[in-house]
Amino acid sequence: MQPIEKKEISGNLSARELFYKYIRFLPVIVFSLILAFFIAWLYLRYTQEQYSSVGNMLITTEESKGDKVEELIEGKSKTTNLLNEVEVLKSRPLMMRVVRSLGLQVGYIKKGNVKNMNAYKRTSFAFVPVQLVDSALSFSVDIDFVNAHQFRVDKKNTLYSFDQLFQTKNGVFKLVKNGGQPEPGAEFTVTYSHEDVVAANMIRDLNVQPKLANTGILLVEYHSANPYLSSDVVNTLMKEYTIWKVEQGNTSMDLTIEFINNRLGIVQHDIDSLQRKLVAYQQNNNLVDATLQITSLLQRAQEQDAAGQEQRMAINTLDLLESSIAKGENSVLTPSALGVKDPGLGDVLTKLNEAQLQRKNLVDGNVPVDNPQIKQLDQTIETLRKGAVTNIQTLKNSYKKNLGFVSTEKSKNTGGALQMPAKITEQAEIERDLTSKLALAKVLGEKREEAAIKRASTISNTKIIEKAEPDLVPVKPNPRNVKLAALLFGLAIPGLFLVLKEALNDRVNTRSDIERATNAPILGEIGHSKSDQTLVVSKTKRTLIAEQFRLLRSNLQYITGKRDKVVILVTSSFGGEGKSFISTNMAAVYGLTDKKTIVLEFDLRKPKVLSGLDMQKRQGISNYMIGDVDLDSLIIPVAGEENMYVLPCGPIPPNPAELLLNEKTDQLFAQLKNKFDYIIIDTAPIGMVSDALTLAKYADCTLYVTRQGHTFKKQLSLINEMYENKKMPNLSIVLNDTKLPTGGGYYGNYGYGYGYGEKSGNDYYQDDAFIEGKKKKGFFSALGKTKKG
């Protein structure tokens, strides 16, 4: 007796297995594709077309003066400069210039039956704001033309003509003809937005990038709902950029010139101030020519010194005259007033000397002193002497006063000459500052002229190579791409659903799930039973599920061999997996071979065999274990089934695990082997209690029941551990309640992979429900619906 050979596990499902696993989702996939293509049709029907225009411009970058090899190593190149220019082209201020140049603050939308159209350059009128309530406020106005000359505003009844003012809550406006005649009944929506808002929205549809690496050529591309708008925006942007570059160069020169002018103003102010200061200083200090002034002062000091000497000599002469006159000698001549420049004193002295000489002549002529003539001369001499003294004293005072004045002037001129070097030094400092400012003014003037010349010669470093032309073929939506996306989307949604379904599924669904997790052999698969009865195997039934149990019986022969007495233990991981169903029908299928078979209701906690057979509860195993009850009285034959018996559980004991360790368990199995050919033990789930392990020593083989969509995949590790460690005798797996193809073959509506095909007679099996369903629902319906046994 050799175990079933375990086939090599690949871990993957074959294409055939995958087909039968997922073919039931075909209606979902078809519906998803239909829905995706319908959405694509709606998108193509109602989506506004987008047009693109492209222009080329050359940016001349300044060559670096550094080491080119070093710049390449450091990553510096023309590309860096180009990226800066790209950001400038995509800047809001530059786009605002485009908006102002093209008047894009006002937008025109022509209403259509299916979708609206951007009417840029396609209108026969222009919307002119005359007075806005708030220029920063965005708004729209509906214009409906009644005829070629009149229109309504915002659905109101009042009719307006071209050039006629009309008022809304946002301001005062008018329509101006722009060539052509509007179509009667044409409807437009005119929008107004601030240029900053329009520019910000337009930047999102602008694409600027280098055409090729290491070149200075930029591609400027713009997308919009109007081909003429796209080309105008690109061309105007390149033009405004060129102008802006010139303005930037001029702005730099203007700033330089303005700075120079400001500095010149400051320097000129300083020059004027220094000049005024120099003049004032010269005036306050009487400075004209310092050298000449020093010479003049010293010369005057010498002259005043000489004048002082003359004054002192005159005073000395006057002192001598006064002293001589004061002696009173009438016969002595008075000295001459030499050095005294006074005519009056000279006359007096001359008269006095003449009188004295006359008296002397008289006295020398022996004229008596008492002579009246001499006395007359004495009186005259005395009078002249007194007048001379008075005159001398007056002259002395005058000379002394003049001497003091001359001394003062001499000191002043001498001091002035001594002060001149300090004044000359201060004047020199003022003149030096003035000279410096004059030199700076000259340099600034030269720089201003250079900047003015450079400004006049400023040119842009850009050149428009190729202007954008209107392309009337829309770039999107692209029907081919949209349909391809719809196809992918239609397939991706069901695919994602299936992937998530598989990823989140933690239950056993296919035979491959078991094969990947354990090396234990799979003995067979039992399909889903739609019958309300547990017993689905009988001599007269030829259904698919009955044939599956017959196949399971055949496979068990490879495990049990040719033993006369066979004990089969049936267990599972937890309740609800169908072990009682399998036990009951396995007993029935063995009974069909004229072998006495008994089912032992050894699930002493939740027995289900009797209830599944619609039999009343009665005494059984627990009574036998704890009392002296005859075994034959406990065994119950199953009505309508040959050679099939049941040994009930009896009253549920409080200690099932300890009860199984009773020595009477050995007696029970010894007696049963004497009476029956096949003993099937329906025991408690091994994943919950240890009853199955206790009873394993009495079994020849173990059927471990798993249930599709019910048994957890993590439970399979327990099966593998028991199989590898041989904790259960000859363990093999039965996959129960299979509603889908499980990877080991296919059954369902068309047959089972171990040799059974669909037949309408009694050759193999019948399934009236299936045959009737097939006639009514057709191939895909029958294939999509899982067969239940």
VENMOVEN-V409637 format. One record per helix or strand of 2 or more residues. SS is the DSSP state (a for helix, b for strand). FROM is the first residue (numbers start at 1). LEN is the number of residues. If there is no record, write none. Layout:
ss:SS from:FROM len:LEN
ss:SS from:FROM len:LEN
This chain:
ss:a from:15 len:32
ss:b from:50 len:10
ss:a from:68 len:7
ss:a from:78 len:12
ss:a from:92 len:11
ss:b from:106 len:5
ss:b from:117 len:2
ss:b from:125 len:8
ss:b from:139 len:7
ss:b from:150 len:4
ss:b from:159 len:3
ss:b from:166 len:3
ss:b from:171 len:7
ss:b from:187 len:6
ss:a from:195 len:9
ss:b from:206 len:5
ss:b from:217 len:8
ss:a from:227 len:58
ss:a from:290 len:37
ss:a from:343 len:22
ss:a from:372 len:85
ss:b from:462 len:5
ss:a from:479 len:26
ss:a from:511 len:7
ss:b from:522 len:7
ss:a from:544 len:17
ss:b from:566 len:7
ss:a from:579 len:13
ss:b from:597 len:6
ss:a from:609 len:4
ss:a from:621 len:6
ss:a from:631 len:3
ss:b from:635 len:3
ss:b from:644 len:4
ss:a from:656 len:5
ss:a from:664 len:12
ss:b from:678 len:6
ss:a from:691 len:8
ss:b from:701 len:7
ss:a from:713 len:12
ss:b from:731 len:8
ss:b from:751 len:2
ss:b from:756 len:2
ss:a from:768 len:17
